[in-house]
Amino acid sequence: MNKKLKPPGEWFKQADYDLGAADDMLKSGRYIYTIFMCHLSIEKALKGLYTKKFWKEPPKIHDLKYLANQIDLQPSEIFKAFINELTDLSVPTRYPEEIEKILKYYKKDEAKRILSQTGELLRWLKEIL
């Protein structure tokens, strides 16, 4: 194994940490960062599975759909739709066009829903690990 290659388990430890940060952001009312950290959590988990499958560094991208396809992930329709949703939320929550506009859309209930679904998806991805 390449000494510089981050092991799959380390990717998942970081995914858990990011999910905790997402929960902290929810509690503090930073809802777009809740969503951003949810995306990052799943991205790291998928990169952990990529590393496990190919034993090489995953690509430096943020597209969850691409990563899932690369590792031939076979999610349920619900998880597949959620992966697509999180992918689509990546850019607007990282680089909002207008902060006030995005803050009006992503309220507590929406951020809470995304956090909950992220937790469910992460648990399923850990089963695959």
For each residue, the residues with C-beta under 8 A, 3 or more apart:
1: 5 7 55
2: 5 55 56 57
3:
4: 57
5: 1 2 51 55 56 57
6: 10 11 51 57
7: 1 10 11 51
8: 11 12 48 49 51 52 129
9: 12 13 48 129
10: 6 7 13 14 48
11: 6 7 8 14 15 44 45 47 48 51
12: 8 9 15 16 44 45 48 125 126 129
13: 9 10 16 17
14: 10 11 17 18 44
15: 11 12 18 19 41 42 44 45 48 122 125
16: 12 13 19 20 41 122
17: 13 14 20 21
18: 14 15 21 22 37 38 40 41 44
19: 15 16 22 23 37 38 41 115 118 119 122
20: 16 17 23 24
21: 17 18 24 25 37
22: 18 19 25 26 33 34 35 37 38 41 115 118
23: 19 20 26 27 34 115
24: 20 21 27 28
25: 21 22 28 30 31 33 34 36 37 111
26: 22 23 29 30 31 34 108 111 112 115
27: 23 24
28: 24 25
29: 26 108
30: 25 26 33 34
31: 25 26 34 35 103 106 107 108 110 111
32: 35 36 93 96 102 103 106 111
33: 22 25 30 36 37 93
34: 22 23 25 26 30 31 37 38 111 114 115
35: 22 31 32 38 39 86 89 93 106 111 114
36: 25 32 33 39 40 90 93 94
37: 18 19 21 22 25 33 34 40 41
38: 18 19 22 34 35 41 42 86 114 115 118
39: 35 36 42 43 62 64 86 87 89 90 93
40: 18 36 37 43 44
41: 15 16 18 19 22 37 38 44 45 118 122
42: 15 38 39 45 46 64 83 86 118 121 122 125
43: 39 40 46 47 62 64 67
44: 11 12 14 15 18 40 41 47 48
45: 11 12 15 41 42 48 49 122 125 126
46: 42 43 49 50 58 64 67 68 71 73 125
47: 11 43 44 50 51 58 67
48: 8 9 10 11 12 15 44 45 51 52 125 129
49: 8 45 46 52 53 71 73 125 128 129
50: 46 47 53 54 58 59 67 70 71
51: 5 6 7 8 11 47 48 54 55 56 57 58
52: 8 48 49 55 129
53: 49 50 71 72
54: 50 51
55: 1 2 5 51 52
56: 2 5 51
57: 2 4 5 6 51
58: 46 47 50 51 67
59: 50 66 67 70
60:
61: 66 67
62: 39 43 90
63: 66 67 87 90
64: 39 42 43 46 67 68 83 84 86 87 90
65: 68 69 83 84 87
66: 59 61 63 69 70
67: 43 46 47 50 58 59 61 63 64 70 71
68: 46 64 65 71 73 75 80 83
69: 65 66 72 73
70: 50 59 66 67
71: 46 49 50 53 67 68
72: 53 69
73: 46 49 68 69 128
74:
75: 68 78 79 80 83 121 124
76: 79 80
77: 80 81
78: 75 81 82
79: 75 76 82 83 120 121 124
80: 68 75 76 77 83 84
81: 77 78 84 85
82: 78 79 85 86 117 118 121
83: 42 64 65 68 75 79 80 86 87 121
84: 64 65 80 81 87 88
85: 81 82 88 89 114
86: 35 38 39 42 64 82 83 89 90 114 118
87: 39 63 64 65 83 84 90
88: 84 85 92
89: 35 39 85 86 92 93 114
90: 36 39 62 63 64 86 87 93 94
91: 94 95
92: 88 89 95 96 97 102
93: 32 33 35 36 39 89 90 96 102 106
94: 36 90 91
95: 91 92
96: 32 92 93 99 101 102
97: 92 101 102
98: 101 102
99: 96 102 103
100: 103 104
101: 96 97 98 104 105
102: 32 92 93 96 97 98 99 105 106
103: 31 32 99 100 106
104: 100 101 107
105: 101 102 110
106: 31 32 35 93 102 103 110 111
107: 31 104 110 111
108: 26 29 31 111 112
109: 112 113
110: 31 105 106 107 113 114
111: 25 26 31 32 34 35 106 107 108 114 115
112: 26 108 109 115 116
113: 109 110 116 117
114: 34 35 38 85 86 89 110 111 117 118
115: 19 22 23 26 34 38 111 112 118 119
116: 112 113 119 120
117: 82 113 114 120 121
118: 19 22 38 41 42 82 86 114 115 121 122
119: 19 115 116 122 123
120: 79 116 117 123 124
121: 42 75 79 82 83 117 118 124 125
122: 15 16 19 41 42 45 118 119 125 126
123: 119 120 126 127
124: 75 79 120 121 127 128
125: 12 15 42 45 46 48 49 121 122 128 129
126: 12 45 122 123 129
127: 123 124
128: 49 73 124 125
129: 8 9 12 48 49 52 125 126
